[in-house]
Amino acid sequence: MSRFIPYGRQNISEEDIAAVCAVLRSDYLTQGPVIPQFEQAVAAHCGARHAVAVNSATSALHLACLALGLGPGDILWTVPNTFVASANCARYCGATVDFVDIDHRTWNLSVPALREKLTQAARTGRLPKVVVPVHFAGQPTEQQAIHALAGEFGFKVIEDASHSIGATHQGERVGSCRWSDITVFSFHPVKIITTGEGGLAVTNHPEWAEKMAVLRTHGITREPSRMLRPNEGAWYYEQHELGLNYRLTDLHAALGVSQLKRLDEFVAIRNQLAHAYDEALATLPLQRPYVRPENRSAYHLYPVRIDAAQRRRVFDAMRTAGIGVNVHYCPVHLQPYYHALGFQSGYCPEAEAHGAEVLTLPLHPLLTADDLTRIVNQLTIALC
Ligand SMILES: *Cc1c(COP(=O)(O)O)cnc(C)c1O
């Protein structure tokens, strides 16, 4: 039996290991000097002013919503073609979630669908406070068009860039926040770079960065200039609001600093592998990922779409052959939790068609040319 090929996995070097070990031998295991070092490195990489590192992208999405003032009575819109966290962040804040359908070519948020839904919502007074576009599979969304609609209809934009650190849009790195309010990254091991568990929010707004930093650690401040009462000195801190413990540790951040050095290399390898797939799959009966000319994808995933009636059989045949294909995503609005909130099938037809047809092929920097040939050969057999 040949080796099992997972759909994604981390790539850890001896240098990464040494960086983590150095923290273990140092004075601080958490919230020491490596956290700001990691934050500055990511902010510099993507050209944003501020970065706040936390223990997951889920936490970063939650803090981003809190920083933008999302609360009970408010509405957040996202797409169904995403991981549940893109929607759950609103529910943590007591807000309502609604879903915008995706584009049939990019599989990202459909700008025409967004515009139409906004026009209707303006009439009924049900406009969203926040919209969360998701850079599916590593491809940025149509940020300028979404930004223009944000200005017209008065909502904030949180980019869920969990798949797309290292990608560019109009030559600009994802995370610059030129066309958004806050951008969130994930460093889960299947993502582009990893910290084990971890996430980070970037923004150009100092107040939101400050708010997220305070809420990350219980709503506590130790900053003398911010005290509401007389400062009693070294032991003194004040809790100003109800925060959480979403801190990242220095151990995780050290892995992040080290991994970030190889981000461009990882993205280059992922692009090479994706192009190799593009060529090898060109004549098969399937839809390949479409990347718009103004984008460079980070290729977190390489999803293809096949006949829905064949998907179960092809999926099983690939898994039996030791190939870790997967499905990204079963539409979030049809998850039992959201179904119970009233969402029915037929609500987002494009995302539902995608969910029924998609098959994610393995893609990660340790995938070899031989692995790729094996995957393509198995898929060719399974499809014919
Ligand atoms: C992975 C992922 C998240 C959550 O990331 P965590 O760091 O695991 O919390 C959120 N959104 C999307 C689109 C993801 O793929």
Ligand as a Chemical Component Dictionary entry (heavy atoms), coordinates in Angstrom:
data_LIG
# 
_chem_comp.id                   LIG 
_chem_comp.type                 NON-POLYMER 
_chem_comp.pdbx_formal_charge   0 
_chem_comp.three_letter_code    LIG 
# 
loop_
_chem_comp_atom.comp_id 
_chem_comp_atom.atom_id 
_chem_comp_atom.alt_atom_id 
_chem_comp_atom.type_symbol 
_chem_comp_atom.charge 
_chem_comp_atom.model_Cartn_x 
_chem_comp_atom.model_Cartn_y 
_chem_comp_atom.model_Cartn_z 
_chem_comp_atom.pdbx_ordinal 
LIG C1 C1 C 0 -9.289  27.614 9.289  1  
LIG C2 C2 C 0 -10.296 28.667 9.069  2  
LIG C3 C3 C 0 -10.796 29.472 10.108 3  
LIG C4 C4 C 0 -10.497 29.192 11.544 4  
LIG O1 O1 O 0 -9.152  29.145 11.813 5  
LIG P1 P1 P 0 -8.644  28.677 13.257 6  
LIG O2 O2 O 0 -7.285  29.284 13.334 7  
LIG O3 O3 O 0 -8.615  27.170 13.197 8  
LIG O4 O4 O 0 -9.579  29.170 14.264 9  
LIG C5 C5 C 0 -11.656 30.494 9.798  10 
LIG N1 N1 N 0 -12.038 30.736 8.537  11 
LIG C6 C6 C 0 -11.613 29.968 7.506  12 
LIG C7 C7 C 0 -12.071 30.304 6.130  13 
LIG C8 C8 C 0 -10.742 28.904 7.749  14 
LIG O5 O5 O 0 -10.344 28.136 6.737  15 
# 
loop_
_chem_comp_bond.comp_id 
_chem_comp_bond.atom_id_1 
_chem_comp_bond.atom_id_2 
_chem_comp_bond.value_order 
_chem_comp_bond.pdbx_ordinal 
LIG C1 C2 SING 1  
LIG C2 C3 SING 2  
LIG C2 C8 DOUB 3  
LIG C3 C4 SING 4  
LIG C3 C5 DOUB 5  
LIG C4 O1 SING 6  
LIG O1 P1 SING 7  
LIG P1 O2 DOUB 8  
LIG P1 O3 SING 9  
LIG P1 O4 SING 10 
LIG C5 N1 SING 11 
LIG N1 C6 DOUB 12 
LIG C6 C7 SING 13 
LIG C6 C8 SING 14 
LIG C8 O5 SING 15 
# 
